[in-house]
Amino acid sequence: MAALMLAVQEEVARRRAFRRERVFRDRLHPLDAYNDLELYRRYRLDRETLLELIDAVGDELDPITLRNHALPRELKVLAALRFYGTGSFQILTGDSVQISQPTMCRVISQVTRALLALVPKVIKFPALDEIPNIVEEFHNIANFPSVLGLVDGTHVWILGPSQHEWRYINRKGYHSINTQVVMDAQYRFINVVAKWPGSTHDSVNLRESGLSEIMSRRDGEEILLGDSGYPVRPWLMTPFLNPETAAQRRYNKSHKKTRCLVERGIGQWKRWFNCLHGQLRYSPQKSCEIIAVCAALQNIAVNRGLPDFEDLPIEHQQPRQPQPDDDHENVAVLPDRPNGAAARNDIVNNHFQ
């Protein structure tokens, strides 16, 4: 026994002798290092908004240890925003602020959880006093009446999960989360549902999302516009697949011109947060959390009146799975309802004759 203990002590001493000493790198402090434009390019938000965001979630991010060299809250938020904005590998994103890849992985998870608390506060249906302005904005586009929002589905590419992998393969052959969004005329999200596997049809997502209940409570006063991948409902207007009259063709033309805003909005969103263009190499649950957080961050940017990120040069883009505008299916798998068809005919007769 004594010989064994001696051998263990010698092995411990040997390992200690060869153990590499920890090296603490001088970290970059972006708020001090970059001017306003450089901050916006790298972190997708302006300086004032960044500081407010850090204050809003900082209490959940402060170090719980008194050890030296713990990451401050601002560096955590900025590192995560850098990942959301570029979609780069964690090691590259970590190098930009001088933190290691394992630390970067923990930071993304921690900041994403903290930002999730903001999602229901910034993604919500408009208040009653805001609705008339939204309806007027949509009406000014192509004279379509009573539009509250535009609904569409988009696929976000993810790493194939280990469980139920087949459910996440969409009709284009890659793994994804089929995300349902509703946007207003300012490219602001008023509803986001990011939880369904890529194989799920848009109209099934709609049925299970609770959006029907929300809109039904409005007694048909306002409507949503959707493509032909959705069934027509009293509160959801889709185009005529085979228009037979001049009024129906005018309806389709106005519908298309108005609804195309949501496709442009989704494209803008994925440019703003380029991690949604590349492959999210996370579990489906964490990928859904990142999608929701990026939607909330886009709303924050829109509410602050920040310029369209498309107008600025993007320094890095990840190779991405082709995602053309027709992410949706062309024909709904759920049948139209008679009362929905009647409501659509009323709009045609009252506004497009």
N, C-alpha and C positions, 0 to 999 in steps of 0.2 A: 504493500500500500504506500509506504514511504517513497519507494522508487517511482511509483506512478505519479504521485503528487509532485515529485521533483521534475519529472518529465513534462508535466503540464505547465509548471511554472517556467521552465526553460522555453517552452513553445510560446507562451504568452510574451515573455521577454523578447524573444526573437521577432515576433510580429510587431511588437511596439517599436523595436529598433528600425524596422523597415517601413513603418506606417508613414504614408505621405502626409506632410503637414498641410492643413487646410489653408487655402489661399483665397482671400476675399478680394474680389475685383472692384475697382471703382465703377459704380453704376452711373449710367447716364440719367440725368434728370431733365426730361423733355420740356417741362414747363419753363425751365430756365434756358435750355439750349436752343429752342426754336422760336421763330417769330410767329405771328398769328397765322399767316398763310401756310407756313410749313407745318404747324400743328394741325390745321384743318386737312391738309393733304394726307397726313399720316394717321390721324385719329378720327377723322370724319365729323368732328364737332369743333366749334370755335372755342377759344380760351374761356370765355365767360361760362358757356354751357358745360365745359369740362369741369370747371371748378364747382359748379352747382351740382353736377352729377356725382362728383367725388364726395361732396358733403352729404348728399342724399343717402348714399349707401356705405359711407365710410365706417360707420360704427360696426358694421358686420365684417369689415375687412381689417380692422386694426389688429396688430399682432397680439396673440394671447400669451406670449412669452416675453420675458425681460432680457432675453439673450441679445447680444449685439448683432448688428447686420440683418435684423429682421426687415422684410420688405415693408415700406410705408404704404398706406392706403392709395395714395395718388399713383404710385408706380404700378400697383396691381391693376387699377382701373385702366391706365394707359396701355399696359401690356396686353390686356384682354381686348381693348378696342383696336389695337394694332392687328391682332389676330382676326377679329371680325372684319376689319376693313380690307385686309390683304388676302386672307386665306392661306398664308404661307405655312410651311411646316413649323412646328413648335420650336425646333432648334434655331431656325432662322429668325423667328419672331423674338425669341429669348435673347439672341445675340444683339438685336437692335437696342435692347435696354440692359445688356450685360447680366442676364440671369440664365441659369442652366435650363435644359429641356425638362427635367423632372419638376423643377420649380414652376416652369411655365405651364406645365400640365395642371398642376394644383391651382395655380392662379386663375386659369381659364374657368375651371370648375367652380372655384369660390366666387369669382366675380359674376359668373352667369347665375348662380343661385341668388346672389344679392340683388341683381338687376331684375330677377323674376318678380320681385315684390312690386316693381314699378309698372309691370305690364297692365294689370287691370286699371291702373290710374290714368294711363295715357292711351290705351286702346279701348274705346267705349263708344256706344252709340251716342249721337249728338243730343244735347238737351233740347227741350221743346222750343226754346227761343232761338236756337241755332238752325232749326230745320228749314224755315222759309228761305234763308240765304243760300243753303245748300241746294234746295229745289230750284231756285232762280239761277244759280251757277250752272247747273246741269241743263236747264231749259235754254240758256243762252248759247249752248254749244250747237244744238241741232233741233231745238223746239220740241224735245220730248218732255211730256208733262209729268210732274209729281215724282221725279226720281230722287231717291234718298241715297242710293249707293250702287256700286257695280260689283258683282260677285264673279269670282273666277277661281280656278284651281291652278296651281303650279307645282312642279316636281322639284324637290331639292335632293340632289345626289348624295347618297350616304354609303358608307362601307357596309357590305353585306353582313348582317348579324349572324351570330352562331345559332340562334334559336328562331324557328319559323322563317328561315331565310327566304323561302319561295314567296312568301306573302309580300315581300318588299320589292319584287321585280315588277316594274311597270310595263306598259305595252310597248315601250321602246327598248326593253331588254336590260335596263340597268336598275340597281337598287335605289329606292328613293322614298321620301316622305311626301305624300300628296297633301299639299297645304292649301286650305281654302281661305281666301281673303275677301273682304269687302272694303272698297275704297270710296272716299268722297271725291269731289271734283278737284281738290287740292293735293291729290295723291296721299291722303292721310288714311291710315287704316282705322276703320271703325269696328272691325271684327276680324279675328284671325283664329283659325282652328288648325293647329299643327300637331297631329297625332296619328293620322291614318297611314297605313302602309301603301306603297306605290301602286299595288294592284287594285286598290279600292277605287271605284268609279266616282267621278265628281258628284253625280246626282245622289249616290248613296251617302257620301260625305255630307251633302246638304241635308238629307233627311235626318241624319244622326247628330247634327251639330247643334240643334236647338234654335237655329236661325228662323225656322218656320214658326215656332212659338213666339219668338220676339216680334216678328213682323205681323203675325196674326193679331196680336194685341193692339195693333195700330188701326184695325178696322179698315184696312185698304186705303187709308189716306195717302200713304206714300208707297212707292214700289222700288224694287231692285231690278236691275237689268242683268241678264245672264246670257251666255251663248246657247247653242242648240244642244250642248251636253247636259242641260238641265231641263226638267219638265216644267211646263208652264203652270203657274199658280196665280191666284188672284193678286198676290203681292210680288210675283216674280214674272217678268215679261221676257220671253225669248223670241227670236225671229221666226218668221214663217219659213218652213223648209221649201215650200213650193208656192210662192205668192201668186195669186190668181187675178188680183185687181190692181189698178194703179194706186189705190189707197194703201193696200198691203205693201206694195213696193216702196212707197214713200215711208211707210212705217219702218220697213227693214233698213232703208238708207239712213234714217234718223237714228235708229237703234244702233246700227254699226258704228256710225260716227261718234255717238256718245259712249258706247261701251269700249271702244278702243283705248280710252284713257286708262282702264285698269291694266291692259297689256303693257302700255308705256310705263305705268306706275310700277309694275312688277319688275320690268327691265331696269328702271332707275334704282329700285330697292336693291337688286342684286349687284348693280355696279357700285352702289354706295357701300355695301357690305359684301365684298367679293368672296368671302368664305361660302356664301350661298351659291356661287357659280362653280366652285370647285367641289371636291368630294369631302364631306364632313366625315372624318375618320373617328367617329364616336359611336356609342350605342344609340339605338333609335330614340330612347328617352332623352339622352343628353342632346342629341341632334335637334329634337323638337324644342327643347329649352332654348337652345341657341337661336333657332328660327324665330321663336316668340320674342326673345330679347332684341334681336336685330330689327324686328318690326316696331317694337316700342322705341328703339333708338331713332328709327326713321321718323316716327311721329314727333319725337322731341326736336329733331332737326327741322321738320316742316313747321312746327309751332313757333320755332325761333326765327323762321324766315331765312334759313341758311340757303345759299345758292345751290342749284342743281350740281351734283358732283360730276356730272357728265361734262360740264364746262371747264373742268380742271384736268390737267394731264395726270393719268394714273401711272405710277411708277412701276407697278408690278401686277401681273395678272396670272393666276394659276391656269394651266390648261384645264379645260372643262368639257364635260359631257355635252354634246350638242343639245340645245334646248330651244327649238324654234317656237314661234308664237303660239302654235296650236298644241300647247301642253294638254289641253282638254280633249275629250272624245268629241266626235261630231254629232252623235245621236244619243239622247238620254236613254238609260236603261229602265227608268221608271216612267209609267205612262202619264200623259197630260191629264189634268182633271177638267171635267166639263165646265165648272165654275171659273177655272183659270182661263180656258179658251174664250168663255163669254166675256170675261173682263178685258181680255186682249182685243176682242172684236169691238167692245165699247170704246176703247182708246182709238182704234182705227177709225170708227165712224164719227167720233166726236172731234178728233184732232187732225186727221190725215185725209179726210175726204176733199 
